[in-house]
């Protein structure tokens, strides 16, 4: 059985005082559990604070993006090696906001994935379609192109030890959520696409759902056979909600 993951993505939110209160409250509700992993991906300036508060706990930490370059004259970029020095375990790459707002192409996302792995980080590789793409019937074509960009460059074996996240763009921050069946359908397609290259890797790969996951819908989503947890946005900023999702992941096992 694949493990369940509950990973918070704070996005561009936080403050030193607010983070401390949030993390202390989350720590009170999250204990180590077999077959479950918990993490928060915080803005770069708060990695030191996350390490200080979470070190030795059941909660890992990571970043929301990473440079495709290891070092050099790339003003404003933060490398995986720099992030790793703060004890981070995870790096989100290819989040829809990085793709749509900042112009990260499939090729750039694949480079960031490889850079994260070189630095010893676990990449959380994000894919997903827009509402227009879903309604026009090209969802599978879009997902296939995003997944294939990685498979063609680095092979299915590159996904060993990584995590994948399916996030329908139309359900991020909108309050809309894919039904459990819709999420599972898309994630089963992704798994089958990878299985065509390596069935063993596909079977063991954790695929998370990201798109307005809440305490009220997490249990139903996580009960789906191809949904291995969640990449949590807004609810990760509210300790009570995040802990409720963590508990739902335990109940779904």
N, C-alpha and C positions, 0 to 999 in steps of 0.2 A: 504493500500500500504506500502510495506517495505521501509525503508529509504535507501538512497544511501550512500556509504562510499568511501572516497578517502584517502588511508593510504599510506604514504611514508615509504619505508624501505631503509634507507641510507646505510645499510650493513657496511663494515669496511671502511668508508669514513668520511672525515670531518676534520676541524681544527677550533679553536676558532674564528679566523678572518673570515674564509670562511663561517662558520655556521651563524655568525651574518649577513653577507651580504645576504646569501640565505634566512634566515628566515624573515628578514626585507622586502625583495622583495616579498616573498610569502604572508606575512601579508598584503601587499598593495593590493593584488589581491583576497584575500579570506575573505569574510564577512559571518556572520551567515546567514543561510538560512534554512527555514523549510524543514524537511525531508532529510537533508544532514548532514553528519559528515565528518570532515577533521582531520587528525592526521599525525604526523611524528614519526617514531620509530627510535631513534638515538642510537649510541654507548653509553654504560654506562657512560663513563667520561663526556658526554655532557648533561646528564639529568638536571644538575643544570642550565646550560646555557639555555636549552630549557624552563625550568620552568620560569626563569627570563624574557625571551623574549616573551613567549607565554601566560603567566598567564593572565586571563581575556579576552583573544581573542577567536575567533571562531575555533582556531586550538588546538587540544589536542596533547599530546605527550605520548610516551611509549618506551618500550625496544624491542630488537630483539630476546631475549631468556630469560629464567629465570631458576633458579635452581629448581630442584624437591624437594629440602630440604628447610625447613624454617630457619634453622640455624645449626651451628655445625662445625666440623672439616672437611670442604670441601674446601680446598685451591683453590682459583681462582673462586669459584662460587659466584653468586650474587642472593640473595633471592628476592622474590616478595615484601616482607615487606620493604626491603631496597629501592627498586625502588619506591614503593608507597610513601615513605617519600619525594620524589621529585615531588609529585603531578601527577605522571604518571597515565594514565588511561588504557593503552593497553599493552599487552605482546604477541609478536608473539611466537608461539610454533610449532615445527615440520616443520620449513621451510626446503625445500629440501636440502639446503646447510648444515644445521645441521644434517639432516639424512644421506646424502651421504659423506660429508667431515669429520664430527665429530662422526658419528656412532650412532646417536640417533635412537633407535629402536622404534617401535610402542608403546611398553610398557613404555619406558622412556618418550616419548612425552605425553602420557596420564597422567603420574605422574606430568609432568610440567604443563599441563593444569589444573589439580586439585590444584597444588600449587599456580598458578596464581589466581585462583578463591578464594582460602583461604585468599589471601592477598588483596582482593578487587579489583583486576585488571580484565579487560575484556580480556580473551584469544582470540587470533586470531589463530585458529587451522588450520594448513596447511596440505593439502593432494595433491597428484599428481603422475602421472606416467612418466616413462622415455620414450624416443623415441622407444627403443627396445620393451618395454612392450606394447606400443600402436600398433606398427606395427605387433606384434605377436598375437594381438587380446585379450590380457589379461588386457586391461585398466580397465574394470569394476571390474574384480577380484581384482586388486590391490587397486582401490579406495574403494571397499567394505571392504577389510581387514583393511585398515587404519581407515575408519569410524567405523567399527564394534569394533575395539580395544577400542574405547571410549564408544560406546553404551553398550558393554558388561560389562565394568568396572564400569561405573557411570550412565548409563541409558540416555535416550533421554532428560530427564528433565535437565540434566547438561548443555545442550546447550542453555537453556533459558538465555538470557542476554549475550551470547557469540557471536562470529563471526567466520565464517568458510571461508577459502580461498582455491580455487582450483588453483593450479599452475602446469601446465604441465612442467616437468623438462626440456624437450627439447626446451622450449620457453623462458627460463630464461637466460637473458644476451647473447642470441645468435642472437638477431635481428629477429628471427622467432617468429611468433605469431599464436596461434590457430585462425582459422576463428571464426567469431561470432557464427556461427552454431555449430562448434566443441566445443567451450566453453560452450554454452548453453546445448548441449547434455550431456556433462559430469556433469555439475552442476545440471541439471534436474535429472540425475541418482542419484547423491548424495542426493538431496532433497527427492526423492522417497524412498531411502534406510532408511532415518531417519523417513519419514512419516509412514513407516511400523511399527515403534515403537510408534510414537506419531505424528499424523497428525497436531495437533495444533502447536507444536514446529517447525515442518518442514515448515509450512506455514509462520511463523513469522521470521525464521532464515535468516539473511543476509549472502549470499554466494558471496564472491568477486572473481574476476578473477585476477590472477597474472601471467604475462608472457609477457614482452616487450610491456606493455601498453604505448601508446603515445598519444599526442594530436590529431594526425591524425586518430587513430583508436578507440579512447575511445568512441565516440558517438555511433558508430555501435555496439560495445561490450555491452555498458550499456543499449542499447535499447532492448536487449534480455530479455525475461520474467524471466529467472532464474539467471541473472547476476545483482547483487546488488551493483556494484561498483568495485573498483580495489585496489589491493595491488601493489604499484608502486615501482619499483626498480630504474634503472638508470635515468628515467625521473624525479624522485623526487629530484634529485640533481641539476636540472635546473629550476629555479623559473618560467620562462615563460612556460615551458612544463607542470610543475605541476599545475599551475594555469589554463592552457588550459584544462587539464583533469578534474579539479574541475568544470569548466564551462560546460564541456560536461556532467558531472553527473547531473547538473541542467537542461540541455536541454532534458535529457532522461526521466525526470519524467513526 
